[in-house]
Amino acid sequence: MPWCDECARFYDKGTLPPDGTCPHCGAFIVRPSDEETGDAERSGTVPWHFWLVVVALAVYLGWRLIQGIAWVAAKL
């Protein structure tokens, strides 16, 4: 995370100009290539526990759908 010594603030890479200078004081903070390499390694990866939650949600909603259909069938 880029840090500006002049302003004493952390900056997100989205708030920095393309040249890597501080938006407030203009001090050089980070080379643009340094910021891009950190996210290039992580782009497109999803943690395994995210897929576990997706599968659990699909199973739960599938079961609730079966229960809902059975409830409607019992009411008819």
PyRosetta script that sets phi, psi and omega in degrees:
from pyrosetta import init, pose_from_sequence

init()
pose = pose_from_sequence("MPWCDECARFYDKGTLPPDGTCPHCGAFIVRPSDEETGDAERSGTVPWHFWLVVVALAVYLGWRLIQGIAWVAAKL")
pose.set_psi(1, 126.7)
pose.set_omega(1, -177.9)
pose.set_phi(2, -67.1)
pose.set_psi(2, 137.8)
pose.set_omega(2, 179.9)
pose.set_phi(3, -123.6)
pose.set_psi(3, 131.9)
pose.set_omega(3, 176.4)
pose.set_phi(4, -101.3)
pose.set_psi(4, 118.6)
pose.set_omega(4, 179.1)
pose.set_phi(5, -69.9)
pose.set_psi(5, -33.8)
pose.set_omega(5, -178.6)
pose.set_phi(6, -66.9)
pose.set_psi(6, -44.8)
pose.set_omega(6, -177.7)
pose.set_phi(7, -91.8)
pose.set_psi(7, -14.5)
pose.set_omega(7, -176.6)
pose.set_phi(8, 57.5)
pose.set_psi(8, 50.9)
pose.set_omega(8, -178.8)
pose.set_phi(9, -139.3)
pose.set_psi(9, 149.6)
pose.set_omega(9, 168.8)
pose.set_phi(10, -87.9)
pose.set_psi(10, 147.6)
pose.set_omega(10, 177.3)
pose.set_phi(11, -127.5)
pose.set_psi(11, 146.8)
pose.set_omega(11, 172.4)
pose.set_phi(12, -83.2)
pose.set_psi(12, 152.6)
pose.set_omega(12, -177.9)
pose.set_phi(13, -65.0)
pose.set_psi(13, -23.8)
pose.set_omega(13, 178.1)
pose.set_phi(14, -73.4)
pose.set_psi(14, -20.6)
pose.set_omega(14, -179.4)
pose.set_phi(15, -90.5)
pose.set_psi(15, -10.1)
pose.set_omega(15, -179.6)
pose.set_phi(16, -87.4)
pose.set_psi(16, 145.5)
pose.set_omega(16, 172.9)
pose.set_phi(17, -67.5)
pose.set_psi(17, 164.1)
pose.set_omega(17, -178.2)
pose.set_phi(18, -60.7)
pose.set_psi(18, -23.3)
pose.set_omega(18, -178.5)
pose.set_phi(19, -83.8)
pose.set_psi(19, -4.5)
pose.set_omega(19, 175.7)
pose.set_phi(20, 82.8)
pose.set_psi(20, 20.8)
pose.set_omega(20, 178.8)
pose.set_phi(21, -99.3)
pose.set_psi(21, 161.2)
pose.set_omega(21, 178.9)
pose.set_phi(22, -68.5)
pose.set_psi(22, 133.9)
pose.set_omega(22, -179.9)
pose.set_phi(23, -69.1)
pose.set_psi(23, -19.8)
pose.set_omega(23, -177.6)
pose.set_phi(24, -95.6)
pose.set_psi(24, -52.1)
pose.set_omega(24, -174.6)
pose.set_phi(25, -103.1)
pose.set_psi(25, -14.3)
pose.set_omega(25, 178.7)
pose.set_phi(26, 83.2)
pose.set_psi(26, 5.3)
pose.set_omega(26, 179.2)
pose.set_phi(27, -71.1)
pose.set_psi(27, 145.2)
pose.set_omega(27, 178.3)
pose.set_phi(28, -70.5)
pose.set_psi(28, 128.0)
pose.set_omega(28, -176.7)
pose.set_phi(29, -109.0)
pose.set_psi(29, -55.4)
pose.set_omega(29, -173.4)
pose.set_phi(30, -150.9)
pose.set_psi(30, 147.6)
pose.set_omega(30, 174.1)
pose.set_phi(31, -70.2)
pose.set_psi(31, 136.4)
pose.set_omega(31, 179.8)
pose.set_phi(32, -58.0)
pose.set_psi(32, -32.1)
pose.set_omega(32, -179.9)
pose.set_phi(33, -67.9)
pose.set_psi(33, -31.5)
pose.set_omega(33, 178.5)
pose.set_phi(34, -65.9)
pose.set_psi(34, -40.2)
pose.set_omega(34, -179.4)
pose.set_phi(35, -70.2)
pose.set_psi(35, -37.2)
pose.set_omega(35, -176.1)
pose.set_phi(36, -71.4)
pose.set_psi(36, -34.9)
pose.set_omega(36, -177.5)
pose.set_phi(37, -68.1)
pose.set_psi(37, -30.4)
pose.set_omega(37, 179.6)
pose.set_phi(38, -66.0)
pose.set_psi(38, -39.8)
pose.set_omega(38, -179.2)
pose.set_phi(39, -85.8)
pose.set_psi(39, -21.8)
pose.set_omega(39, -179.8)
pose.set_phi(40, -66.1)
pose.set_psi(40, -32.9)
pose.set_omega(40, 179.1)
pose.set_phi(41, -71.4)
pose.set_psi(41, -29.8)
pose.set_omega(41, -175.0)
pose.set_phi(42, -96.8)
pose.set_psi(42, -8.5)
pose.set_omega(42, -174.9)
pose.set_phi(43, -67.7)
pose.set_psi(43, 135.4)
pose.set_omega(43, 176.8)
pose.set_phi(44, 83.6)
pose.set_psi(44, 2.0)
pose.set_omega(44, 179.8)
pose.set_phi(45, -101.5)
pose.set_psi(45, 137.0)
pose.set_omega(45, 178.6)
pose.set_phi(46, -122.0)
pose.set_psi(46, 132.8)
pose.set_omega(46, -179.5)
pose.set_phi(47, -63.5)
pose.set_psi(47, 151.3)
pose.set_omega(47, -176.6)
pose.set_phi(48, -64.1)
pose.set_psi(48, -33.0)
pose.set_omega(48, -177.3)
pose.set_phi(49, -71.8)
pose.set_psi(49, -20.5)
pose.set_omega(49, 172.5)
pose.set_phi(50, -63.7)
pose.set_psi(50, -45.6)
pose.set_omega(50, -179.9)
pose.set_phi(51, -67.5)
pose.set_psi(51, -31.4)
pose.set_omega(51, 176.1)
pose.set_phi(52, -63.2)
pose.set_psi(52, -42.4)
pose.set_omega(52, 178.2)
pose.set_phi(53, -66.4)
pose.set_psi(53, -39.2)
pose.set_omega(53, 178.5)
pose.set_phi(54, -62.8)
pose.set_psi(54, -44.5)
pose.set_omega(54, 179.0)
pose.set_phi(55, -65.0)
pose.set_psi(55, -43.8)
pose.set_omega(55, 178.9)
pose.set_phi(56, -62.0)
pose.set_psi(56, -40.2)
pose.set_omega(56, 178.0)
pose.set_phi(57, -64.9)
pose.set_psi(57, -41.4)
pose.set_omega(57, 179.0)
pose.set_phi(58, -64.2)
pose.set_psi(58, -41.7)
pose.set_omega(58, 178.2)
pose.set_phi(59, -64.6)
pose.set_psi(59, -45.0)
pose.set_omega(59, -180.0)
pose.set_phi(60, -61.7)
pose.set_psi(60, -48.6)
pose.set_omega(60, -178.7)
pose.set_phi(61, -67.4)
pose.set_psi(61, -33.8)
pose.set_omega(61, 175.3)
pose.set_phi(62, -63.3)
pose.set_psi(62, -43.4)
pose.set_omega(62, 178.5)
pose.set_phi(63, -65.0)
pose.set_psi(63, -41.5)
pose.set_omega(63, 178.1)
pose.set_phi(64, -65.0)
pose.set_psi(64, -33.0)
pose.set_omega(64, 176.2)
pose.set_phi(65, -65.8)
pose.set_psi(65, -43.3)
pose.set_omega(65, 177.7)
pose.set_phi(66, -62.3)
pose.set_psi(66, -43.7)
pose.set_omega(66, 177.7)
pose.set_phi(67, -62.7)
pose.set_psi(67, -39.8)
pose.set_omega(67, 179.3)
pose.set_phi(68, -65.5)
pose.set_psi(68, -41.4)
pose.set_omega(68, 177.9)
pose.set_phi(69, -65.2)
pose.set_psi(69, -41.9)
pose.set_omega(69, 178.5)
pose.set_phi(70, -64.5)
pose.set_psi(70, -38.9)
pose.set_omega(70, 178.8)
pose.set_phi(71, -64.8)
pose.set_psi(71, -44.2)
pose.set_omega(71, 178.7)
pose.set_phi(72, -64.6)
pose.set_psi(72, -40.5)
pose.set_omega(72, 179.3)
pose.set_phi(73, -64.5)
pose.set_psi(73, -35.7)
pose.set_omega(73, 179.7)
pose.set_phi(74, -71.7)
pose.set_psi(74, -30.2)
pose.set_omega(74, -179.6)
pose.set_phi(75, -77.1)
pose.set_psi(75, -21.2)
pose.set_omega(75, -178.9)
pose.set_phi(76, -80.8)
pose.dump_pdb("model.pdb")
